């Protein structure tokens, strides 16, 4: 058994941020456990054509790790390079255990430690456990009759097979969300036929992307200039919460802009009808793309709406609800992730045999989206209700680190061994979150999105300004916790 002070599960930006903050706090007795055979998380795993971030790069980066970006909205290859830059700059490579797929974790109350069981790397033990697996790590593939009979190629966007040549092939993309909106324009010019199966249309706004010139990139190398640009973007994006929560006129104004954009880019009235959502903008994730609509108007692209959706799959293709048989060579599942009920994919057992699966059976919840009663010394990065629909998720992750490091620091200073949030503190916080959620477009916008769990509660999003979350997490409130 390998023993450390801290174990971090996951090596994406959440895990990297946790590791770097530990090093800054003088704690180097830790390991990152990564289930894959490479370091890096989302932007090393998602390599599908067209993959890119939908938050401006200077904001979608760690505040303490500036970078000379080439593009305002970085593509996957540049995000991968940035990940390598962070790993090398902070010396994290020797701190990771690859191919360490966690099977279960258990709290040992007698020794005040977590035991982590992996599939092939043995057992690990630590005083503190930080789950940083991320909400977009468990891909979802829907089931259809006859699916196993299909004789062509199939894969999820999360695991794109670059050995398969899709050029001049008949391709079906199932799903029309953020990943599909990037894949469709990237492959449409090269495939023979492209069939897009859309369950629900998304609101789309233009993507104000541009390349940074030589002078701009040079300036990005100076921390004051980088910080100024970063905060300028931050405050511009922060105003979006007003529309999501506080101002219906603001929402309606943006929705009119989106309708005008749709009309301008899609001249065909029937195709526009299929692409027009029947819910309030912002209820589902808004797609930023200036290339999606033109790709959908191509002669080799067919959009199938809900009433023309998939009834079954057979050996050669897809049978639709309206009776068509569409022969395809490749089916791409662009069907998202289990981002709410599947926040943590492995079994977690806390004090007195308390099982996380049972605690979260009604719906996932956590104090500050980070800590749970009966699960001492366990911290969840990007846990329930920490998602942010208007700005960078990395801002929230860095905010969580303030709370996590303060918990660890407090135990060390006081010579104690464990900390857990009180039941009443978690309950009060959760009630506040869902009370505030009622005022948001995510709850009242008339859609069902991946932001919601099976219970109907909105689990993915934080219902307010990101600086409000930062204020809540900047320091430990001892009265809300049990220390021993």
C-alpha positions in Angstrom: 0.0 0.0 0.0 1.3 3.4 -1.0 0.6 6.2 1.5 0.5 10.0 0.9 -0.9 13.0 2.7 -3.1 13.8 -0.3 -4.5 11.8 -3.2 -6.0 13.6 -6.2 -8.1 11.6 -8.6 -8.0 13.0 -12.1 -5.2 14.9 -13.9 -7.2 17.5 -15.9 -7.3 21.2 -15.0 -9.0 20.5 -11.7 -6.3 18.0 -10.6 -3.5 20.2 -11.9 -4.9 23.2 -10.0 -5.1 21.2 -6.8 -1.6 19.8 -7.2 -0.1 23.3 -7.9 -1.9 24.8 -4.9 -0.6 22.0 -2.7 2.9 22.7 -3.8 2.5 26.4 -3.2 1.3 25.6 0.4 4.5 23.5 1.0 2.8 20.1 0.6 4.5 17.8 -1.8 3.4 14.5 -0.3 0.7 13.8 -2.9 -0.1 11.8 -6.0 -2.5 12.3 -8.9 -4.2 9.1 -10.0 -5.1 9.1 -13.7 -7.2 6.3 -15.2 -5.9 6.9 -18.7 -2.4 6.3 -20.0 -1.7 10.0 -20.5 -1.8 13.1 -18.3 -4.2 15.9 -19.0 -7.9 15.3 -18.9 -10.5 16.8 -21.2 -8.3 18.6 -23.7 -6.0 15.7 -24.2 -8.9 13.2 -24.4 -11.3 15.1 -26.7 -9.5 15.2 -30.0 -12.5 15.2 -32.4 -12.3 17.4 -35.5 -13.1 21.0 -34.7 -12.7 20.7 -30.9 -12.1 24.0 -29.2 -13.0 25.9 -26.1 -16.0 28.2 -26.0 -14.6 30.7 -23.4 -11.8 33.1 -24.5 -8.4 31.6 -23.9 -7.0 34.3 -21.6 -9.9 33.6 -19.2 -10.0 29.9 -19.8 -6.5 29.4 -18.2 -5.1 29.2 -14.7 -4.6 32.7 -13.2 -1.1 31.7 -12.1 -0.1 30.2 -15.5 -0.4 32.8 -18.3 0.3 31.8 -21.8 1.0 33.4 -25.2 -2.2 32.2 -27.0 -2.4 32.2 -30.7 -6.2 32.3 -30.8 -8.9 34.0 -28.7 -10.8 30.7 -28.6 -8.1 28.1 -28.5 -8.4 24.8 -30.4 -7.8 21.4 -28.9 -4.2 21.2 -30.1 -3.3 24.5 -28.4 -5.1 23.6 -25.2 -3.1 20.3 -25.2 0.1 22.3 -25.6 -1.0 24.6 -22.7 -1.6 21.5 -20.5 1.9 20.3 -21.2 3.2 23.7 -20.5 1.5 23.7 -17.0 2.6 20.2 -16.3 6.3 20.9 -17.1 6.4 24.4 -15.6 5.2 23.2 -12.2 7.0 19.8 -12.3 3.9 17.7 -12.1 4.9 14.8 -14.3 6.6 12.9 -11.5 3.5 13.3 -9.3 1.1 11.3 -11.5 0.3 7.6 -11.5 -1.0 6.7 -15.0 -3.4 3.7 -15.7 -4.7 4.0 -12.1 -8.4 3.5 -12.6 -10.1 3.9 -9.3 -12.6 1.1 -8.5 -13.7 2.3 -5.0 -12.7 4.5 -2.1 -13.4 3.9 1.6 -13.0 6.0 4.8 -11.1 4.3 7.7 -12.5 6.1 10.8 -10.1 4.5 13.2 -7.0 5.8 11.3 -8.7 8.9 9.8 -7.7 8.0 6.3 -9.0 7.2 2.9 -8.2 3.9 1.2 -8.3 4.0 -2.6 -8.5 0.8 -4.6 -7.4 0.8 -8.2 -7.8 -1.8 -10.9 -4.1 -2.3 -11.8 -2.0 -0.1 -9.6 -2.7 -1.5 -6.2 -4.0 0.3 -3.1 -3.3 3.8 -2.0 -3.9 5.5 1.3 -4.2 9.2 2.2 -5.4 11.6 4.9 -7.1 13.8 2.3 -8.8 12.8 -0.9 -9.6 15.3 -3.7 -11.9 14.1 -6.5 -11.1 16.0 -9.7 -12.5 13.7 -12.3 -14.7 16.4 -13.7 -18.3 16.5 -14.8 -17.6 15.8 -18.5 -15.7 12.6 -18.2 -18.4 9.9 -18.4 -19.7 9.8 -22.0 -23.3 8.7 -22.5 -24.4 6.5 -25.4 -28.1 6.0 -25.8 -29.5 2.6 -26.5 -31.6 1.7 -29.6 -33.1 -1.5 -30.8 -30.7 -3.4 -33.0 -27.7 -1.2 -32.1 -25.4 -4.2 -31.7 -26.1 -5.4 -35.2 -24.6 -2.4 -36.9 -21.7 -3.5 -39.1 -20.2 -0.1 -39.8 -18.0 2.0 -37.5 -19.2 3.8 -34.4 -17.6 5.8 -31.6 -18.3 8.7 -29.2 -16.8 12.2 -29.8 -15.0 11.7 -26.5 -13.0 8.8 -28.1 -12.6 9.8 -31.7 -10.9 7.1 -33.8 -8.4 9.0 -36.0 -7.5 5.7 -37.8 -10.9 5.7 -39.4 -11.0 7.7 -42.7 -14.4 9.4 -42.9 -13.7 11.1 -46.2 -16.5 10.5 -48.8 -18.2 8.2 -46.3 -21.9 8.3 -45.3 -21.9 9.6 -41.7 -24.5 10.0 -39.0 -24.0 12.4 -36.1 -26.4 11.7 -33.2 -26.8 14.8 -31.1 -26.7 18.5 -31.9 -25.1 20.1 -28.8 -21.7 21.8 -28.3 -19.5 18.9 -29.5 -21.7 18.2 -32.6 -21.7 22.0 -33.4 -17.9 21.8 -33.7 -17.7 18.4 -35.5 -20.3 19.2 -38.1 -18.6 22.1 -39.8 -15.2 20.4 -39.5 -16.2 17.2 -41.4 -19.1 18.3 -43.6 -16.9 19.4 -46.6 -15.1 16.0 -46.6 -17.8 13.4 -46.1 -20.1 12.0 -48.8 -23.3 12.4 -46.9 -23.8 13.8 -43.4 -27.0 13.0 -41.4 -27.5 15.0 -38.2 -30.0 13.7 -35.8 -31.2 16.5 -33.6 -33.5 15.8 -30.6 -33.8 19.5 -29.6 -32.5 22.6 -31.4 -30.0 24.9 -29.6 -29.8 28.6 -29.6 -26.7 29.7 -31.5 -24.8 33.0 -31.4 -21.8 34.1 -33.6 -18.4 33.2 -32.3 -16.2 36.4 -32.1 -13.0 34.6 -32.7 -9.7 36.0 -34.0 -6.0 35.2 -34.1 -3.6 37.1 -31.9 -1.0 39.1 -33.9 2.7 39.0 -33.1 2.5 42.2 -31.0 -0.5 40.9 -29.1 1.2 37.6 -28.4 4.3 39.5 -27.2 2.1 41.5 -24.8 0.5 38.3 -23.5 3.9 37.3 -22.2 3.8 40.2 -19.7 1.7 39.4 -16.6 0.3 42.9 -16.1 -1.0 43.0 -19.7 -2.3 39.4 -19.4 -4.0 40.2 -16.1 -5.7 43.3 -17.6 -7.0 41.4 -20.6 -8.2 38.5 -18.4 -10.1 40.8 -16.0 -11.6 42.8 -18.9 -13.0 39.6 -20.4 -14.1 38.3 -16.9 -16.3 41.4 -16.2 -17.7 41.5 -19.7 -18.8 37.8 -19.3 -20.0 38.3 -15.7 -22.8 40.6 -16.9 -24.4 37.6 -18.6 -25.8 36.4 -15.2 -28.1 39.4 -15.3 -29.9 37.8 -18.2 -29.8 34.2 -16.9 -31.3 35.2 -13.6 -32.4 38.8 -13.1 -33.6 40.4 -16.3 -36.1 39.0 -18.7 -35.8 41.9 -21.1 -32.1 41.2 -21.4 -32.8 37.6 -22.3 -35.4 38.5 -24.9 -33.0 41.0 -26.5 -30.3 38.3 -26.9 -32.9 35.8 -28.1 -34.0 38.3 -30.9 -30.3 38.6 -31.8 -30.1 34.8 -32.1 -33.2 34.7 -34.3 -31.8 37.3 -36.6 -28.5 35.4 -36.8 -30.5 32.2 -37.7 -32.5 34.0 -40.4 -29.4 35.6 -41.9 -27.4 32.4 -42.1 -30.3 29.9 -43.0 -32.4 31.2 -45.9 -34.5 28.0 -46.2 -37.7 28.5 -44.1 -38.2 24.8 -43.4 -34.7 24.3 -42.2 -35.0 27.4 -40.0 -38.2 26.0 -38.5 -36.3 22.8 -37.5 -33.5 24.9 -36.0 -35.7 27.3 -34.0 -35.8 26.4 -30.2 -39.2 26.5 -28.4 -37.6 27.4 -25.0 -35.9 30.5 -23.6 -32.3 31.2 -24.6 -29.9 30.1 -21.9 -32.1 27.3 -20.6 -29.7 24.9 -22.5 -26.1 25.7 -23.2 -25.9 28.4 -25.8 -23.7 27.4 -28.8 -21.1 29.9 -30.1 -20.5 29.2 -33.8 -20.3 31.1 -37.0 -19.9 28.0 -39.1 -22.6 25.6 -37.8 -25.5 27.0 -39.7 -23.7 27.3 -43.1 -22.6 23.7 -42.7 -26.2 22.6 -42.1 -27.2 24.3 -45.4 -24.8 22.3 -47.5 -26.3 20.0 -50.1 -24.6 16.9 -48.6 -26.0 17.6 -45.1 -29.5 16.5 -43.9 -30.9 17.6 -40.6 -33.4 15.1 -39.0 -35.5 16.7 -36.3 -37.2 14.9 -33.3 -40.1 13.6 -35.4 -37.6 12.1 -37.8 -35.4 10.7 -35.1 -34.0 7.2 -34.6 -36.4 4.3 -34.2 -33.9 1.5 -34.5 -30.5 0.6 -35.9 -29.8 -2.4 -38.2 -26.8 -3.9 -40.0 -26.5 -1.2 -42.6 -27.8 2.0 -40.9 -30.6 3.8 -39.2 -34.4 3.4 -39.3 -36.1 6.7 -38.5 -39.4 7.3 -36.7 -41.0 8.4 -40.0 -40.1 5.2 -41.8 -36.9 6.0 -43.6 -34.0 3.7 -43.8 -30.7 5.6 -44.0 -27.6 3.7 -44.9 -24.5 4.9 -43.2 -20.9 3.8 -42.8 -20.2 5.6 -39.5 -22.3 6.6 -36.5 -20.8 9.3 -34.3 -22.3 9.6 -30.9 -22.3 13.3 -29.9 -24.6 12.6 -27.0 -22.8 14.3 -24.1 -21.9 13.1 -20.6 -23.5 12.0 -17.3 -22.7 15.4 -15.7 -25.2 15.4 -12.8 -26.1 12.0 -11.4 -22.7 10.6 -12.5 -20.5 13.3 -11.0 -18.4 10.6 -9.2 -18.4 7.3 -11.1 -16.8 5.0 -8.5 -18.3 3.8 -5.2 -17.5 6.0 -2.2 -18.0 4.8 1.4 -17.8 7.3 4.2 -18.2 7.2 8.0 -20.3 4.3 9.5 -20.6 2.7 6.1 -22.4 5.7 4.6 -22.6 5.3 0.8 -22.4 8.3 -1.4 -24.7 6.6 -4.0 -27.4 6.4 -1.3 -26.9 9.9 -0.1 -27.2 11.3 -3.6 -30.1 9.0 -4.6 -32.6 12.0 -4.4 -30.1 14.3 -6.2 -26.4 15.2 -5.9 -25.6 18.0 -3.5 -22.7 19.3 -1.5 -21.7 22.2 0.7 -20.1 24.8 -1.5 -20.3 22.1 -4.1 -17.2 20.6 -2.5 -17.8 18.8 0.9 -20.3 16.4 2.3 -21.4 15.4 5.9 -20.2 11.9 6.9 -17.4 12.1 4.3 -14.5 13.6 6.2 -11.4 15.0 4.4 -13.1 14.4 1.0 -13.3 17.3 -1.4 -15.0 17.4 -4.8 -13.7 19.7 -7.5 -16.5 20.9 -9.9 -19.0 19.1 -7.6 -22.8 19.7 -7.6 -23.9 23.2 -8.5 -20.4 24.5 -9.3 -20.9 24.7 -13.1 -20.9 28.2 -14.6 -22.8 29.0 -17.8 -21.4 32.5 -18.4 -17.6 32.4 -17.6 -14.6 30.1 -17.1 -15.0 27.0 -15.1 -11.4 27.4 -14.0 -12.3 30.5 -12.0 -14.7 28.3 -10.0 -12.0 25.6 -9.6 -9.5 28.1 -8.3 -12.1 29.4 -5.8 -12.7 25.9 -4.5 -9.0 25.6 -3.9 -9.2 28.5 -1.4 -11.6 26.5 0.8 -9.9 23.1 0.3 -6.4 24.4 1.2 -7.9 26.3 4.2 -9.4 23.1 5.5 -6.1 21.3 5.2 -4.1 24.2 6.6 -6.5 24.5 9.6 -6.1 20.8 10.6 -2.3 21.1 10.3 -2.1 24.2 12.5 -4.4 22.8 15.1 -2.8 19.3 15.1 -6.1 17.6 14.2 -6.7 14.8 11.7 -10.2 15.2 10.1 -12.7 17.8 9.0 -16.3 17.3 7.8 -19.1 19.7 7.1 -22.1 19.6 9.5 -25.4 18.2 8.2 -27.3 21.4 9.0 -24.7 23.6 7.2 -24.9 21.4 4.0 -28.7 21.4 4.2 -28.9 25.2 4.6 -26.5 25.7 1.7 -28.4 23.3 -0.6 -31.7 24.9 0.2 -30.3 28.3 -0.6 -28.9 27.0 -3.9 -32.2 25.6 -5.1 -34.2 28.5 -3.8 -32.1 30.8 -5.9 -32.2 28.4 -8.8 -36.0 28.9 -9.1 -35.2 32.4 -10.4 -32.9 31.3 -13.2 -33.6 30.5 -16.8 -32.0 27.0 -16.2 -35.0 26.1 -14.1 -37.8 28.2 -15.6 -36.8 28.4 -19.3 -39.0 25.6 -20.5 -36.4 23.0 -21.4 -34.9 19.8 -20.1 -31.1 20.0 -20.3 -28.1 18.1 -19.0 -27.9 20.7 -16.3 -30.7 18.8 -14.6 -30.5 15.4 -12.7 -33.2 12.7 -13.1 -34.9 14.4 -10.1 -35.5 17.6 -12.1 -33.2 19.6 -9.9 -30.6 21.7 -11.7 -27.4 20.2 -10.5 -24.8 21.4 -12.9 -25.0 25.2 -12.4 -24.3 27.7 -9.7 -27.3 30.2 -9.6 -25.4 33.5 -9.4 -22.3 35.5 -10.1 -19.0 33.7 -10.0 -17.6 36.3 -7.7 -20.4 35.4 -5.2 -19.1 31.8 -5.2 -15.6 33.1 -4.8 -16.6 35.0 -1.7 -18.3 32.0 -0.2 -15.2 29.8 -0.7 -12.4 32.2 0.2 -12.0 30.9 3.7 -13.2 28.1 6.0 -16.2 28.9 8.3 -15.3 26.8 11.4 -18.9 26.9 12.7 -20.1 24.9 9.7 -17.6 22.0 10.4 -16.7 19.3 12.8 -12.9 19.1 13.4 -11.3 16.1 15.2 
